[in-house]
């Protein structure tokens, strides 16, 4: 369990905070590549670790990630013009390149220009697996790019989505890595149910309450829910947790005799600020068969365009409209909608000091693992690649 002070320590991620400094030592998902579809396209707002930023793709196709506010008069660069290899503020015409250097000052005579003295905050960015990743830490401590296996697959074999969750990042992560709730919250309510859900006849639902086995690794830890079955067999479902916010999980609930599709999936729980996070969802096929159109709609998880606004990346069903309860709770639907509902049904920050049982064993291991100790992480040259 965490004390109140420890809970504050790991949930606050703004500049200068211990957990914020840890997060800044990793490459962080910032934008889906499709949000910046072509050179000189309109800029996009991004919020990461309590910082308001703006992303753009310049004339050469390079990615810029700058402080949202122009250092001159603090006007939002989201209003700016993306043109001729830079982002120009609409107020006085100061233009910045992808490195944050001011390259033009339209409001200053040529013989009075001091553009060479002006810089704004700019973060390095790389594009991998359909994601634009940002590094917000010290340049001397920059780790290798985040080359997860799925980032190397063809575009036809991978998919990425994201959705805002209006609670603290660790609160969302705790629910996501908890394996004990899944066959309870996400099961079908009958054998004839037409809505997405874990089949009642599958071992995930038929199994008893799990015990969790957790093994520490150099990247975080791996953990497995071990469930006894009535016929004397055992059902094991295993996961990986990669510091600081990545889960890798099985993608299918296979019934005996069914064809297995070689797929895996996972999540990132990325802090936007101390009370909101962006939940990234990725999946990929590691076989010859590409992902289908239906796979990419994510109807079963509630993370696709039927359930999430693809401009704001906010769920259509949320706390402010009571999750559209007028249709009844049974109509809330796919599993990720329920995950968001349960995470947000209390407060945006919930102290992780509740009694620790099997249901919290995975996140408790996160709380206790040496990898979470701030001085240890900060003393490393860079995170494991």
N, C-alpha and C positions, 0 to 999 in steps of 0.2 A: 504494500500500500504506500501511497505517497502522502506526505504531510501537505498541509495547505501551502506552505512556502515552496515545497518541491513541485507541487502542481503548477504554481505560478511560474517557477523556473523553466519548466518544459513546455508550457503553453504559450508563452509570450515570445514572439519571434521578430520583433521590430529591430531596427538598427541599434547596435550597442548592447542588446540583451544576450545572455549566454547562449540560449537555444538559437537565437537568430544568427549568432556568429557561427554556430555549428552548421546550421542549414546553408549558410553562405559558402561553406567549403565544398558543396556538392553542385553538380549541374542540376538545374531545376526546370521542369517543364513550364514553358511560358505561354506558347501559342500553338495552335494547330497550324500546320503549314498553309492550309487552305484559307486561313484568315488573312494571309498576305499573298494573294493568288498570283500577282505579277509585278514586275518592276513599276515603280511610281504609282502604285495603287494607294488608296486612302490609308492613313495610319490607323492603328488600333490601340485602344487603351488596354493596359495590363496592370494588375495589382499583385505584387509578390512581397511577402514578408513585411507588410506594412508600408511598402513604397509604391507610390503611384508613378507608373512608367507609360511610355508610348513606344510601340513597335512599328517599324516601317521597312519596306524593301526598296532599296534605292535603284537608280537607273541601271546599275551594273548587276542588280539582283542580290546585292549584299544586304544582310539583315542588320538593322540598327535597333538598339533598345536603349532609350534615353529617359532621363527624368522628364516627367510629363510637362513640367512648367519651365518656360523659357527663363533663363537667369536674368534677363533684362527687367521685365515687369511682371513676371510670374503668370503670363498668359499661357493657357494650355496649348501645347504643341499638337494636340489631337485636332485642333482647328487648323493646323498648318497645311501648307502646300508641299507635297512630296514631288520635287522636281529637280532635274539636273544634278543628280547625285547628292541630294541633301534634303532636309526637312526645314522649310522656311516658316518662321512665325508670321502669322497674318497681321500682327500689330505694327511692328517696326521693320519687318523684313530680315531679321537676323536668321541666317541659315546655318544648320549644323550637319556635319557628316556623320557617318555611322560610328565614328570613334569619339564623338562628342565635341569635336573642334568646331569653333565658329569660323566659317569660311567666307561669309559675306555679311555686311551691315548696310542695308539699303538706305537707312536714315542718316548715315554719316558720309561727309565728303571724302573722296578718295585719299586726300592728304591728311585727313584726321582719323582715319579708320584705326581701330585698335582690336580688330577681330582676332589677330594672332595671340592676344592676351586672354581671350575668353574661351572657356571650356564648360561644358555641362556634364553631369554624370552620365556615363555610358558604360554598358555592361557587354562583355563578349557574348556572342551567340553562335551556336552551331545548329545545323539542321540534320536530324537523324530520325528515320522511322516515321516520317510525317509529322514530326514535332520540332518546334523551335525551342531549344534549350538555352537557358541563361546561366552564366556564372557570375555571382555577385560578391565573391570573396577576394582576398588578396591575390594579386597576379602571381606572386611568387609561390603560392600554394595551390595553383590551379591543377586539378586532377585530370586524368585522361578523359576524353569524351565518353558519354554513357552508352557504350556499344553493347546493349543487351542483344541477345540472339535475335529477337523479333525485329530489331531495327535493321537487320541485314536482309530480311525477307523482301521479296518483290512486293510492290504495292498491292497486287492482286491477292496476296497471302496475308496481309495484315490490315488492321483497322484500329483507329483511335477515336475516342469521343471524350467529352468532359461535361461536368455539370456542377454548378455552384451548390455547396451545402452550407446552410447558414448556421454553422456552429464552429467551435474551435477545432483545429486540425486533429488534435490528439483524441478528442471525443469521437470524431468521425472514424479515425483509424482504429480506435478500440473496438467499435462495432464491426468494422470491416474484417479484422483479423480474428474475431471471435467465432470459432467454428460451432460452438454448442447451440447457438440460436437458429442456425440456418434451417435444419429440418423441422423446427417448430414454427418459426415465423413464415418461412417460405414454402411450406408444403402445400400441396393441393388439399382442398377440404373434402373432396370426395373422389372416387375412382372415375366418375363421369364428368369431372370439372373440365371446362373448356379454357379457362384462364391459365396463364403460365404458372408453373409451380413444380416443386420436386415431387415426383410420383410417389404415391402412398405404397406402392409395391416394391419400391427400390430399397436397397440396404441402408441408405442414408436415413430414411424415415423409420424403417423397421428396426434399426439398431437401437440399443439402449443408450443411456446417457454416457457421454464419452469421458475417458481419461485422456489427458494430454501429455504427450512426450515431447520435450523440448531439448534440442541440442544446439549449443552455441557454435558459431562459425566465425571466420574472419570477416564476413560481410554482414553479419547480423545473427540470425539463427534460423533453423528449420524446425517445424513443429508438425505434429500429427495428432488427429483425433482418433482414438481407438475405441470402437464400439462393439460390444458383444451382440451377436445375433442369436435368435432363438434356436437355431439348428446346431449350435455349438461352434459355428464359424465366427470369424472376426472381420469387421469392416474397418479399413484404415484409410483415412483421407489426409494427405500430406500437403504442406504448404512451405513456402520460403518467405522469410521477411528480410529485406535488404535495407540497411540503414540509408537514409533516415526515415523514409516514408513509402517504401515499395513492398507490395505483396505480389507473389507469384502463386497462382492457384490452379487446380484442375478446372477444366472447362465443361466437362460433361458428367451427368449422373447416369451411368450406363446400367441398363437392365440386362440380365443374363440372356445371351443369345442375340443381343442387338449389335449392330456394327459400331465399331469405335472409330470416331473421326480423330485424327492426330492433331489436336488443338490444345493450346494452353492460353491462359489469360492472366490478367492482373490489374492492379490499381496503383495509383500514386495519390496520396493525400497531401496536397500542397497548400501551405498557409497563404491566404491572401492578406489577412490581418489577424488580430487576436481573436476575432469572433466569427470569421468566415474562412472557408477553404474551398479550393477547387479539387473535385474528385475526378481524376483522370482514369479512363477505362481503356484497356488495350487487349486485343486478342490476336492470335495468329495461328496459321496452319503450318505445321512443320513437316507436312507430307506433300505429295504432289497436287492434291486437290486444293484449288483456291477457295477463299471465302465466298459465300454466295451473297446475293443481294439481301436475302432474308437475314443472314448473319449480321450484316451491316446495319439493318434497321433496329436491332437490339430490342425487339418487342418483348422478349422474355425477361429482360433485365430492367426495362423502363428507362434506359439511358439514350434512346434514339430520338429521331425527329417527331415521333408520335407523342412523346412524353416530355421532351426538353426543347425549349426555344433555341434554335440554332444560331440566333444572333446574340442573345444575352446569355445563353447557356444556363438559364434558370428553369427549373422544373415548372410545368404548367400547373401542377398540383403542389401547393405549398401551405405553410402555416397561415398565411393571411387570408386564404380562401377556404380554410378548414379542410384542406385536401379534397375539396369538392364533396364534402360529406353528405350533401343533399342526395347523392346517389347511393349512399351507404358505404360503410367501411369495406364491405366485401367487394366493392367495385373499384377499390383503390388500385388493385392490379399488381403489376410486376414487382419483383423482389427489391430492386433498388429504390423504388418509391417507398416501400415499407421501411427500408433501412433509413432513408432520410426522415420519414415520419417519426420513427422511434428515437432517432438521435436528436431531433428538434422538439420533441414533445415536452421536454423539460426546460432547460436553459441553454444559452449559447456556450457557456463554459460550465462544465460539471466537474467538481473536484474528484479525482481518482483516488479517493480514500475510503471507498466502500469495502466491506469484507471481501477478501480475495478467496475465491473458490475455483473450481475447474473452469467455469465460464470465463474467468479473467486470467487464466494461467498464462496464455500467450502474451497478453499485454503486460502482465505482471513481470514476466521475464524481460520484456523491453525496459520496464522501469528499473529492474535490478541489474541488467547486464552491464559489464564494465564499459561497453561501447557507448553507453548513455552518459557516462561521467564526463562532464564538460572539460575539465583540465586535460583528460586523456585525449579526447578528440582534438582539442585545440593545440596540443603539443605535437600531433602527427604532421608530417610534411604534406600529406594529402590523403583523402579517403582511398580505400581499396578500389581499384578499377573494376 
